[in-house]
Amino acid sequence: MTIEFSVDKLLEGRGRTFYWLAKETGISHTTLWRLKKGKALGINFGTLESICRALGCQPGDVLRLAGAGKTGKKSEARSRRRSGKSSKA
């Protein structure tokens, strides 16, 4: 699972552009692009706060856990082991 930066829908809903967000927050377009494309290794709380203040939203509106609710084979196997069930019949 990875954390995704999903700001496009927020901007669209407010009639704003990616360039507006860069200008409004003082965050470089390159930094915002890296966040958007998943190329950033992290985000500072100050950066996240600036984005949320500009968009009038909460951090959970900007960040989301990708793959949440999806279970892979490893997760399913761990769940079976914990419950004592085997995948073999």
C-alpha positions as CSV (number, residue, x, y, z in Angstrom):
1,M,0.0,0.0,0.0
2,T,1.1,3.5,-0.7
3,I,-0.1,7.0,0.2
4,E,-1.5,9.0,-2.7
5,F,-1.7,12.7,-3.0
6,S,-5.1,13.4,-4.5
7,V,-5.5,17.1,-5.0
8,D,-6.9,17.2,-8.6
9,K,-10.5,16.7,-7.7
10,L,-10.3,19.2,-4.9
11,L,-8.9,21.8,-7.3
12,E,-11.5,21.0,-9.9
13,G,-14.3,21.3,-7.5
14,R,-13.1,24.7,-6.5
15,G,-12.5,25.9,-10.0
16,R,-8.8,26.3,-9.3
17,T,-5.7,25.1,-11.1
18,F,-2.5,23.4,-10.1
19,Y,-0.6,26.6,-10.9
20,W,-3.0,28.6,-8.6
21,L,-2.2,26.2,-5.8
22,A,1.6,26.7,-6.3
23,K,1.2,30.5,-6.3
24,E,-1.3,30.6,-3.4
25,T,0.8,28.3,-1.1
26,G,4.3,29.4,-2.1
27,I,5.1,25.7,-2.8
28,S,7.1,25.2,-5.9
29,H,5.3,23.7,-8.9
30,T,8.0,21.0,-9.0
31,T,7.3,20.0,-5.4
32,L,3.6,19.8,-6.0
33,W,4.2,17.9,-9.2
34,R,6.4,15.4,-7.4
35,L,3.7,14.9,-4.8
36,K,1.0,14.5,-7.4
37,K,3.0,11.9,-9.4
38,G,4.0,9.9,-6.3
39,K,7.7,10.8,-6.8
40,A,8.1,12.5,-3.4
41,L,9.5,10.5,-0.5
42,G,7.5,12.4,2.0
43,I,5.7,15.6,2.9
44,N,6.4,18.2,5.6
45,F,3.5,19.1,7.9
46,G,4.0,22.7,6.9
47,T,3.6,21.9,3.3
48,L,0.5,19.8,4.0
49,E,-0.9,22.6,6.2
50,S,-0.4,25.2,3.4
51,I,-2.2,23.1,0.9
52,C,-5.1,22.4,3.3
53,R,-5.4,26.1,4.2
54,A,-5.5,27.1,0.5
55,L,-8.1,24.5,-0.3
56,G,-10.1,24.8,2.9
57,C,-9.9,21.1,3.5
58,Q,-8.5,18.5,6.0
59,P,-5.3,16.4,5.5
60,G,-7.4,13.3,4.9
61,D,-9.0,15.1,1.9
62,V,-5.6,15.5,0.3
63,L,-3.9,12.2,1.3
64,R,-5.3,8.7,1.0
65,L,-4.1,5.2,1.5
66,A,-4.0,3.5,-1.9
67,G,-5.1,-0.1,-1.9
68,A,-7.0,0.2,1.3
69,G,-9.6,-2.5,1.5
70,K,-7.8,-4.6,-0.9
71,T,-6.2,-7.8,0.5
72,G,-3.4,-9.5,-1.2
73,K,-2.4,-13.1,-0.9
74,K,0.0,-12.4,2.0
75,S,-2.7,-10.6,4.0
76,E,-5.2,-13.4,3.4
77,A,-2.6,-16.1,4.4
78,R,-1.8,-14.2,7.6
79,S,-5.5,-13.9,8.4
80,R,-6.0,-17.6,7.9
81,R,-3.0,-18.5,10.1
82,R,-4.4,-16.2,12.9
83,S,-7.8,-17.8,12.7
84,G,-6.5,-21.3,12.5
85,K,-8.0,-21.9,9.1
86,S,-6.0,-23.5,6.3
87,S,-6.3,-22.8,2.6
88,K,-5.9,-26.5,1.9
89,A,-9.0,-28.6,2.1
